[in-house]
Amino acid sequence: MTSIFIHVDPEKCQGHARCKALAPELFELDEFGNAREALSGCVPPELVDKAYVAQANCPEEAIVIRSASRL
């Protein structure tokens, strides 16, 4: 299985925190409620589905998912 990484674009994130609600293991919130990636953006295999659910539910489309081979 290919490793995937997440990135939250700070210019797009508006602090809805849906990602944190859906995948708390993968996202952290700053003091303003804006999201950033946890775990250095590395998504463990057992959390890949959660990463895609969080991405699909981001109203600002601020979450980018990349495979390790496309970094």
PDB file of N, CA, C and O in Angstrom, chain B, residues numbered from 101:
ATOM      1  N   MET B 101       0.843  -1.185   0.000  1.00  0.00           N
ATOM      2  CA  MET B 101       0.000   0.000   0.000  1.00  0.00           C
ATOM      3  C   MET B 101       0.881   1.238   0.000  1.00  0.00           C
ATOM      4  O   MET B 101       1.878   1.303   0.719  1.00  0.00           O
ATOM      5  N   THR B 102       0.509   2.213  -0.806  1.00  0.00           N
ATOM      6  CA  THR B 102       1.251   3.459  -0.893  1.00  0.00           C
ATOM      7  C   THR B 102       0.923   4.350   0.296  1.00  0.00           C
ATOM      8  O   THR B 102      -0.240   4.481   0.679  1.00  0.00           O
ATOM      9  N   SER B 103       1.928   4.949   0.866  1.00  0.00           N
ATOM     10  CA  SER B 103       1.717   5.891   1.958  1.00  0.00           C
ATOM     11  C   SER B 103       1.106   7.169   1.420  1.00  0.00           C
ATOM     12  O   SER B 103       1.407   7.594   0.305  1.00  0.00           O
ATOM     13  N   ILE B 104       0.235   7.784   2.230  1.00  0.00           N
ATOM     14  CA  ILE B 104      -0.309   9.068   1.834  1.00  0.00           C
ATOM     15  C   ILE B 104      -0.011  10.112   2.902  1.00  0.00           C
ATOM     16  O   ILE B 104       0.218   9.791   4.068  1.00  0.00           O
ATOM     17  N   PHE B 105      -0.021  11.353   2.474  1.00  0.00           N
ATOM     18  CA  PHE B 105       0.233  12.489   3.335  1.00  0.00           C
ATOM     19  C   PHE B 105      -0.864  13.516   3.140  1.00  0.00           C
ATOM     20  O   PHE B 105      -1.385  13.678   2.037  1.00  0.00           O
ATOM     21  N   ILE B 106      -1.216  14.213   4.218  1.00  0.00           N
ATOM     22  CA  ILE B 106      -2.202  15.283   4.134  1.00  0.00           C
ATOM     23  C   ILE B 106      -1.529  16.619   4.377  1.00  0.00           C
ATOM     24  O   ILE B 106      -0.505  16.713   5.054  1.00  0.00           O
ATOM     25  N   HIS B 107      -2.125  17.637   3.812  1.00  0.00           N
ATOM     26  CA  HIS B 107      -1.664  19.005   4.044  1.00  0.00           C
ATOM     27  C   HIS B 107      -2.899  19.885   4.105  1.00  0.00           C
ATOM     28  O   HIS B 107      -3.813  19.739   3.294  1.00  0.00           O
ATOM     29  N   VAL B 108      -2.928  20.797   5.066  1.00  0.00           N
ATOM     30  CA  VAL B 108      -4.002  21.776   5.160  1.00  0.00           C
ATOM     31  C   VAL B 108      -3.461  23.108   4.657  1.00  0.00           C
ATOM     32  O   VAL B 108      -2.486  23.633   5.194  1.00  0.00           O
ATOM     33  N   ASP B 109      -4.091  23.647   3.635  1.00  0.00           N
ATOM     34  CA  ASP B 109      -3.693  24.928   3.085  1.00  0.00           C
ATOM     35  C   ASP B 109      -4.169  26.030   4.041  1.00  0.00           C
ATOM     36  O   ASP B 109      -5.371  26.264   4.159  1.00  0.00           O
ATOM     37  N   PRO B 110      -3.241  26.704   4.721  1.00  0.00           N
ATOM     38  CA  PRO B 110      -3.639  27.714   5.707  1.00  0.00           C
ATOM     39  C   PRO B 110      -4.336  28.921   5.083  1.00  0.00           C
ATOM     40  O   PRO B 110      -5.050  29.648   5.773  1.00  0.00           O
ATOM     41  N   GLU B 111      -4.136  29.135   3.795  1.00  0.00           N
ATOM     42  CA  GLU B 111      -4.801  30.249   3.114  1.00  0.00           C
ATOM     43  C   GLU B 111      -6.285  29.959   2.868  1.00  0.00           C
ATOM     44  O   GLU B 111      -7.094  30.880   2.754  1.00  0.00           O
ATOM     45  N   LYS B 112      -6.627  28.688   2.789  1.00  0.00           N
ATOM     46  CA  LYS B 112      -8.015  28.299   2.520  1.00  0.00           C
ATOM     47  C   LYS B 112      -8.805  27.960   3.779  1.00  0.00           C
ATOM     48  O   LYS B 112     -10.015  28.181   3.826  1.00  0.00           O
ATOM     49  N   CYS B 113      -8.136  27.426   4.795  1.00  0.00           N
ATOM     50  CA  CYS B 113      -8.834  26.982   6.007  1.00  0.00           C
ATOM     51  C   CYS B 113      -9.521  28.156   6.691  1.00  0.00           C
ATOM     52  O   CYS B 113      -8.910  29.198   6.931  1.00  0.00           O
ATOM     53  N   GLN B 114     -10.811  27.969   7.002  1.00  0.00           N
ATOM     54  CA  GLN B 114     -11.598  29.004   7.662  1.00  0.00           C
ATOM     55  C   GLN B 114     -12.024  28.607   9.073  1.00  0.00           C
ATOM     56  O   GLN B 114     -12.806  29.316   9.707  1.00  0.00           O
ATOM     57  N   GLY B 115     -11.517  27.484   9.564  1.00  0.00           N
ATOM     58  CA  GLY B 115     -11.768  27.094  10.945  1.00  0.00           C
ATOM     59  C   GLY B 115     -13.098  26.415  11.209  1.00  0.00           C
ATOM     60  O   GLY B 115     -13.619  26.491  12.322  1.00  0.00           O
ATOM     61  N   HIS B 116     -13.656  25.755  10.209  1.00  0.00           N
ATOM     62  CA  HIS B 116     -14.905  25.011  10.422  1.00  0.00           C
ATOM     63  C   HIS B 116     -14.690  23.798  11.323  1.00  0.00           C
ATOM     64  O   HIS B 116     -15.613  23.360  12.010  1.00  0.00           O
ATOM     65  N   ALA B 117     -13.480  23.258  11.321  1.00  0.00           N
ATOM     66  CA  ALA B 117     -13.054  22.134  12.166  1.00  0.00           C
ATOM     67  C   ALA B 117     -13.791  20.828  11.899  1.00  0.00           C
ATOM     68  O   ALA B 117     -13.830  19.954  12.765  1.00  0.00           O
ATOM     69  N   ARG B 118     -14.367  20.685  10.729  1.00  0.00           N
ATOM     70  CA  ARG B 118     -14.989  19.399  10.379  1.00  0.00           C
ATOM     71  C   ARG B 118     -13.946  18.295  10.307  1.00  0.00           C
ATOM     72  O   ARG B 118     -14.210  17.157  10.694  1.00  0.00           O
ATOM     73  N   CYS B 119     -12.770  18.631   9.816  1.00  0.00           N
ATOM     74  CA  CYS B 119     -11.702  17.632   9.714  1.00  0.00           C
ATOM     75  C   CYS B 119     -11.343  17.088  11.092  1.00  0.00           C
ATOM     76  O   CYS B 119     -11.188  15.880  11.267  1.00  0.00           O
ATOM     77  N   LYS B 120     -11.215  17.969  12.053  1.00  0.00           N
ATOM     78  CA  LYS B 120     -10.871  17.558  13.425  1.00  0.00           C
ATOM     79  C   LYS B 120     -11.978  16.707  14.026  1.00  0.00           C
ATOM     80  O   LYS B 120     -11.702  15.754  14.754  1.00  0.00           O
ATOM     81  N   ALA B 121     -13.227  17.040  13.728  1.00  0.00           N
ATOM     82  CA  ALA B 121     -14.353  16.262  14.238  1.00  0.00           C
ATOM     83  C   ALA B 121     -14.395  14.868  13.614  1.00  0.00           C
ATOM     84  O   ALA B 121     -14.738  13.896  14.286  1.00  0.00           O
ATOM     85  N   LEU B 122     -14.049  14.772  12.338  1.00  0.00           N
ATOM     86  CA  LEU B 122     -14.123  13.499  11.621  1.00  0.00           C
ATOM     87  C   LEU B 122     -12.870  12.636  11.770  1.00  0.00           C
ATOM     88  O   LEU B 122     -12.950  11.408  11.746  1.00  0.00           O
ATOM     89  N   ALA B 123     -11.733  13.272  11.920  1.00  0.00           N
ATOM     90  CA  ALA B 123     -10.459  12.533  12.003  1.00  0.00           C
ATOM     91  C   ALA B 123      -9.540  13.215  13.016  1.00  0.00           C
ATOM     92  O   ALA B 123      -8.516  13.784  12.636  1.00  0.00           O
ATOM     93  N   PRO B 124      -9.892  13.163  14.292  1.00  0.00           N
ATOM     94  CA  PRO B 124      -9.111  13.887  15.302  1.00  0.00           C
ATOM     95  C   PRO B 124      -7.655  13.428  15.413  1.00  0.00           C
ATOM     96  O   PRO B 124      -6.801  14.168  15.899  1.00  0.00           O
ATOM     97  N   GLU B 125      -7.384  12.222  14.966  1.00  0.00           N
ATOM     98  CA  GLU B 125      -6.018  11.707  15.020  1.00  0.00           C
ATOM     99  C   GLU B 125      -5.120  12.383  13.981  1.00  0.00           C
ATOM    100  O   GLU B 125      -3.897  12.382  14.122  1.00  0.00           O
ATOM    101  N   LEU B 126      -5.726  12.960  12.939  1.00  0.00           N
ATOM    102  CA  LEU B 126      -4.963  13.484  11.813  1.00  0.00           C
ATOM    103  C   LEU B 126      -4.830  15.001  11.794  1.00  0.00           C
ATOM    104  O   LEU B 126      -4.013  15.545  11.052  1.00  0.00           O
ATOM    105  N   PHE B 127      -5.639  15.690  12.614  1.00  0.00           N
ATOM    106  CA  PHE B 127      -5.657  17.146  12.558  1.00  0.00           C
ATOM    107  C   PHE B 127      -5.560  17.760  13.944  1.00  0.00           C
ATOM    108  O   PHE B 127      -6.035  17.195  14.929  1.00  0.00           O
ATOM    109  N   GLU B 128      -4.933  18.930  14.000  1.00  0.00           N
ATOM    110  CA  GLU B 128      -4.847  19.734  15.214  1.00  0.00           C
ATOM    111  C   GLU B 128      -5.430  21.097  14.878  1.00  0.00           C
ATOM    112  O   GLU B 128      -5.466  21.494  13.714  1.00  0.00           O
ATOM    113  N   LEU B 129      -5.887  21.810  15.898  1.00  0.00           N
ATOM    114  CA  LEU B 129      -6.395  23.160  15.700  1.00  0.00           C
ATOM    115  C   LEU B 129      -5.483  24.160  16.392  1.00  0.00           C
ATOM    116  O   LEU B 129      -4.986  23.908  17.489  1.00  0.00           O
ATOM    117  N   ASP B 130      -5.268  25.297  15.739  1.00  0.00           N
ATOM    118  CA  ASP B 130      -4.459  26.337  16.378  1.00  0.00           C
ATOM    119  C   ASP B 130      -5.337  27.189  17.294  1.00  0.00           C
ATOM    120  O   ASP B 130      -6.516  26.887  17.482  1.00  0.00           O
ATOM    121  N   GLU B 131      -4.776  28.229  17.853  1.00  0.00           N
ATOM    122  CA  GLU B 131      -5.502  29.045  18.819  1.00  0.00           C
ATOM    123  C   GLU B 131      -6.693  29.793  18.204  1.00  0.00           C
ATOM    124  O   GLU B 131      -7.540  30.314  18.929  1.00  0.00           O
ATOM    125  N   PHE B 132      -6.754  29.844  16.876  1.00  0.00           N
ATOM    126  CA  PHE B 132      -7.866  30.499  16.194  1.00  0.00           C
ATOM    127  C   PHE B 132      -8.897  29.494  15.671  1.00  0.00           C
ATOM    128  O   PHE B 132      -9.911  29.877  15.089  1.00  0.00           O
ATOM    129  N   GLY B 133      -8.622  28.206  15.887  1.00  0.00           N
ATOM    130  CA  GLY B 133      -9.525  27.159  15.424  1.00  0.00           C
ATOM    131  C   GLY B 133      -9.243  26.677  14.016  1.00  0.00           C
ATOM    132  O   GLY B 133     -10.004  25.879  13.468  1.00  0.00           O
ATOM    133  N   ASN B 134      -8.154  27.154  13.422  1.00  0.00           N
ATOM    134  CA  ASN B 134      -7.787  26.690  12.086  1.00  0.00           C
ATOM    135  C   ASN B 134      -7.015  25.383  12.180  1.00  0.00           C
ATOM    136  O   ASN B 134      -6.234  25.166  13.107  1.00  0.00           O
ATOM    137  N   ALA B 135      -7.245  24.535  11.221  1.00  0.00           N
ATOM    138  CA  ALA B 135      -6.648  23.199  11.239  1.00  0.00           C
ATOM    139  C   ALA B 135      -5.236  23.194  10.673  1.00  0.00           C
ATOM    140  O   ALA B 135      -4.855  24.035   9.859  1.00  0.00           O
ATOM    141  N   ARG B 136      -4.491  22.225  11.134  1.00  0.00           N
ATOM    142  CA  ARG B 136      -3.186  21.887  10.556  1.00  0.00           C
ATOM    143  C   ARG B 136      -3.024  20.379  10.711  1.00  0.00           C
ATOM    144  O   ARG B 136      -3.679  19.751  11.542  1.00  0.00           O
ATOM    145  N   GLU B 137      -2.161  19.826   9.917  1.00  0.00           N
ATOM    146  CA  GLU B 137      -1.968  18.382   9.939  1.00  0.00           C
ATOM    147  C   GLU B 137      -1.191  17.963  11.189  1.00  0.00           C
ATOM    148  O   GLU B 137      -0.248  18.637  11.603  1.00  0.00           O
ATOM    149  N   ALA B 138      -1.595  16.860  11.770  1.00  0.00           N
ATOM    150  CA  ALA B 138      -0.873  16.240  12.879  1.00  0.00           C
ATOM    151  C   ALA B 138       0.035  15.161  12.280  1.00  0.00           C
ATOM    152  O   ALA B 138      -0.043  14.875  11.085  1.00  0.00           O
ATOM    153  N   LEU B 139       0.868  14.583  13.086  1.00  0.00           N
ATOM    154  CA  LEU B 139       1.746  13.476  12.671  1.00  0.00           C
ATOM    155  C   LEU B 139       2.617  13.834  11.470  1.00  0.00           C
ATOM    156  O   LEU B 139       2.927  12.973  10.647  1.00  0.00           O
ATOM    157  N   SER B 140       3.009  15.092  11.370  1.00  0.00           N
ATOM    158  CA  SER B 140       3.804  15.577  10.230  1.00  0.00           C
ATOM    159  C   SER B 140       3.124  15.320   8.896  1.00  0.00           C
ATOM    160  O   SER B 140       3.781  15.278   7.856  1.00  0.00           O
ATOM    161  N   GLY B 141       1.817  15.150   8.924  1.00  0.00           N
ATOM    162  CA  GLY B 141       1.051  14.930   7.708  1.00  0.00           C
ATOM    163  C   GLY B 141       0.993  13.489   7.252  1.00  0.00           C
ATOM    164  O   GLY B 141       0.245  13.162   6.330  1.00  0.00           O
ATOM    165  N   CYS B 142       1.764  12.628   7.876  1.00  0.00           N
ATOM    166  CA  CYS B 142       1.788  11.209   7.492  1.00  0.00           C
ATOM    167  C   CYS B 142       0.515  10.524   7.995  1.00  0.00           C
ATOM    168  O   CYS B 142       0.163  10.629   9.169  1.00  0.00           O
ATOM    169  N   VAL B 143      -0.159   9.828   7.096  1.00  0.00           N
ATOM    170  CA  VAL B 143      -1.411   9.153   7.441  1.00  0.00           C
ATOM    171  C   VAL B 143      -1.149   7.659   7.618  1.00  0.00           C
ATOM    172  O   VAL B 143      -0.778   6.984   6.658  1.00  0.00           O
ATOM    173  N   PRO B 144      -1.334   7.134   8.825  1.00  0.00           N
ATOM    174  CA  PRO B 144      -1.181   5.693   9.031  1.00  0.00           C
ATOM    175  C   PRO B 144      -2.201   4.924   8.180  1.00  0.00           C
ATOM    176  O   PRO B 144      -3.303   5.419   7.942  1.00  0.00           O
ATOM    177  N   PRO B 145      -1.844   3.734   7.729  1.00  0.00           N
ATOM    178  CA  PRO B 145      -2.740   2.967   6.854  1.00  0.00           C
ATOM    179  C   PRO B 145      -4.160   2.802   7.401  1.00  0.00           C
ATOM    180  O   PRO B 145      -5.124   2.816   6.635  1.00  0.00           O
ATOM    181  N   GLU B 146      -4.291   2.647   8.704  1.00  0.00           N
ATOM    182  CA  GLU B 146      -5.618   2.437   9.287  1.00  0.00           C
ATOM    183  C   GLU B 146      -6.469   3.705   9.317  1.00  0.00           C
ATOM    184  O   GLU B 146      -7.656   3.646   9.637  1.00  0.00           O
ATOM    185  N   LEU B 147      -5.864   4.864   8.984  1.00  0.00           N
ATOM    186  CA  LEU B 147      -6.602   6.132   9.000  1.00  0.00           C
ATOM    187  C   LEU B 147      -6.798   6.747   7.612  1.00  0.00           C
ATOM    188  O   LEU B 147      -7.279   7.874   7.488  1.00  0.00           O
ATOM    189  N   VAL B 148      -6.427   6.010   6.583  1.00  0.00           N
ATOM    190  CA  VAL B 148      -6.548   6.523   5.212  1.00  0.00           C
ATOM    191  C   VAL B 148      -7.992   6.879   4.884  1.00  0.00           C
ATOM    192  O   VAL B 148      -8.251   7.944   4.323  1.00  0.00           O
ATOM    193  N   ASP B 149      -8.925   6.013   5.221  1.00  0.00           N
ATOM    194  CA  ASP B 149     -10.333   6.305   4.930  1.00  0.00           C
ATOM    195  C   ASP B 149     -10.782   7.584   5.618  1.00  0.00           C
ATOM    196  O   ASP B 149     -11.509   8.382   5.026  1.00  0.00           O
ATOM    197  N   LYS B 150     -10.358   7.790   6.863  1.00  0.00           N
ATOM    198  CA  LYS B 150     -10.718   9.004   7.596  1.00  0.00           C
ATOM    199  C   LYS B 150     -10.136  10.244   6.914  1.00  0.00           C
ATOM    200  O   LYS B 150     -10.778  11.295   6.889  1.00  0.00           O
ATOM    201  N   ALA B 151      -8.948  10.130   6.372  1.00  0.00           N
ATOM    202  CA  ALA B 151      -8.334  11.271   5.683  1.00  0.00           C
ATOM    203  C   ALA B 151      -9.182  11.688   4.486  1.00  0.00           C
ATOM    204  O   ALA B 151      -9.401  12.878   4.261  1.00  0.00           O
ATOM    205  N   TYR B 152      -9.656  10.715   3.724  1.00  0.00           N
ATOM    206  CA  TYR B 152     -10.475  11.026   2.553  1.00  0.00           C
ATOM    207  C   TYR B 152     -11.849  11.560   2.948  1.00  0.00           C
ATOM    208  O   TYR B 152     -12.392  12.423   2.258  1.00  0.00           O
ATOM    209  N   VAL B 153     -12.413  11.067   4.034  1.00  0.00           N
ATOM    210  CA  VAL B 153     -13.695  11.586   4.524  1.00  0.00           C
ATOM    211  C   VAL B 153     -13.525  13.042   4.964  1.00  0.00           C
ATOM    212  O   VAL B 153     -14.367  13.885   4.655  1.00  0.00           O
ATOM    213  N   ALA B 154     -12.451  13.336   5.677  1.00  0.00           N
ATOM    214  CA  ALA B 154     -12.191  14.711   6.109  1.00  0.00           C
ATOM    215  C   ALA B 154     -12.021  15.627   4.904  1.00  0.00           C
ATOM    216  O   ALA B 154     -12.566  16.730   4.878  1.00  0.00           O
ATOM    217  N   GLN B 155     -11.270  15.174   3.914  1.00  0.00           N
ATOM    218  CA  GLN B 155     -11.063  15.981   2.712  1.00  0.00           C
ATOM    219  C   GLN B 155     -12.397  16.260   2.010  1.00  0.00           C
ATOM    220  O   GLN B 155     -12.657  17.388   1.591  1.00  0.00           O
ATOM    221  N   ALA B 156     -13.223  15.250   1.886  1.00  0.00           N
ATOM    222  CA  ALA B 156     -14.507  15.395   1.197  1.00  0.00           C
ATOM    223  C   ALA B 156     -15.458  16.325   1.939  1.00  0.00           C
ATOM    224  O   ALA B 156     -16.341  16.926   1.326  1.00  0.00           O
ATOM    225  N   ASN B 157     -15.286  16.447   3.245  1.00  0.00           N
ATOM    226  CA  ASN B 157     -16.184  17.258   4.059  1.00  0.00           C
ATOM    227  C   ASN B 157     -15.657  18.657   4.361  1.00  0.00           C
ATOM    228  O   ASN B 157     -16.304  19.406   5.093  1.00  0.00           O
ATOM    229  N   CYS B 158     -14.519  19.021   3.825  1.00  0.00           N
ATOM    230  CA  CYS B 158     -13.969  20.355   4.046  1.00  0.00           C
ATOM    231  C   CYS B 158     -14.672  21.344   3.107  1.00  0.00           C
ATOM    232  O   CYS B 158     -14.506  21.258   1.890  1.00  0.00           O
ATOM    233  N   PRO B 159     -15.449  22.275   3.655  1.00  0.00           N
ATOM    234  CA  PRO B 159     -16.189  23.196   2.794  1.00  0.00           C
ATOM    235  C   PRO B 159     -15.292  24.156   2.013  1.00  0.00           C
ATOM    236  O   PRO B 159     -15.722  24.718   1.006  1.00  0.00           O
ATOM    237  N   GLU B 160     -14.076  24.347   2.458  1.00  0.00           N
ATOM    238  CA  GLU B 160     -13.146  25.264   1.784  1.00  0.00           C
ATOM    239  C   GLU B 160     -12.178  24.538   0.854  1.00  0.00           C
ATOM    240  O   GLU B 160     -11.357  25.173   0.191  1.00  0.00           O
ATOM    241  N   GLU B 161     -12.272  23.188   0.801  1.00  0.00           N
ATOM    242  CA  GLU B 161     -11.357  22.365  -0.002  1.00  0.00           C
ATOM    243  C   GLU B 161      -9.903  22.682   0.341  1.00  0.00           C
ATOM    244  O   GLU B 161      -9.048  22.804  -0.535  1.00  0.00           O
ATOM    245  N   ALA B 162      -9.652  22.809   1.641  1.00  0.00           N
ATOM    246  CA  ALA B 162      -8.314  23.170   2.123  1.00  0.00           C
ATOM    247  C   ALA B 162      -7.406  21.968   2.356  1.00  0.00           C
ATOM    248  O   ALA B 162      -6.212  22.142   2.596  1.00  0.00           O
ATOM    249  N   ILE B 163      -7.946  20.758   2.290  1.00  0.00           N
ATOM    250  CA  ILE B 163      -7.155  19.562   2.582  1.00  0.00           C
ATOM    251  C   ILE B 163      -6.678  18.930   1.282  1.00  0.00           C
ATOM    252  O   ILE B 163      -7.474  18.619   0.396  1.00  0.00           O
ATOM    253  N   VAL B 164      -5.367  18.747   1.185  1.00  0.00           N
ATOM    254  CA  VAL B 164      -4.750  18.113   0.020  1.00  0.00           C
ATOM    255  C   VAL B 164      -4.192  16.776   0.471  1.00  0.00           C
ATOM    256  O   VAL B 164      -3.526  16.684   1.502  1.00  0.00           O
ATOM    257  N   ILE B 165      -4.467  15.742  -0.309  1.00  0.00           N
ATOM    258  CA  ILE B 165      -3.932  14.403  -0.032  1.00  0.00           C
ATOM    259  C   ILE B 165      -2.999  14.036  -1.182  1.00  0.00           C
ATOM    260  O   ILE B 165      -3.359  14.144  -2.354  1.00  0.00           O
ATOM    261  N   ARG B 166      -1.791  13.600  -0.820  1.00  0.00           N
ATOM    262  CA  ARG B 166      -0.808  13.184  -1.832  1.00  0.00           C
ATOM    263  C   ARG B 166      -0.259  11.814  -1.463  1.00  0.00           C
ATOM    264  O   ARG B 166      -0.144  11.468  -0.287  1.00  0.00           O
ATOM    265  N   SER B 167       0.070  11.057  -2.472  1.00  0.00           N
ATOM    266  CA  SER B 167       0.742   9.784  -2.209  1.00  0.00           C
ATOM    267  C   SER B 167       2.229  10.051  -2.075  1.00  0.00           C
ATOM    268  O   SER B 167       2.732  11.052  -2.585  1.00  0.00           O
ATOM    269  N   ALA B 168       2.931   9.167  -1.396  1.00  0.00           N
ATOM    270  CA  ALA B 168       4.359   9.341  -1.171  1.00  0.00           C
ATOM    271  C   ALA B 168       5.120   9.413  -2.490  1.00  0.00           C
ATOM    272  O   ALA B 168       6.152  10.080  -2.571  1.00  0.00           O
ATOM    273  N   SER B 169       4.633   8.744  -3.508  1.00  0.00           N
ATOM    274  CA  SER B 169       5.317   8.738  -4.779  1.00  0.00           C
ATOM    275  C   SER B 169       5.148  10.057  -5.543  1.00  0.00           C
ATOM    276  O   SER B 169       5.836  10.285  -6.539  1.00  0.00           O
ATOM    277  N   ARG B 170       4.227  10.935  -5.077  1.00  0.00           N
ATOM    278  CA  ARG B 170       3.975  12.201  -5.764  1.00  0.00           C
ATOM    279  C   ARG B 170       4.437  13.402  -4.953  1.00  0.00           C
ATOM    280  O   ARG B 170       4.003  14.522  -5.221  1.00  0.00           O
ATOM    281  N   LEU B 171       5.301  13.199  -3.977  1.00  0.00           N
ATOM    282  CA  LEU B 171       5.756  14.308  -3.130  1.00  0.00           C
ATOM    283  C   LEU B 171       6.809  15.135  -3.809  1.00  0.00           C
ATOM    284  O   LEU B 171       7.298  16.107  -3.232  1.00  0.00           O
TER     285      LEU B 171
END
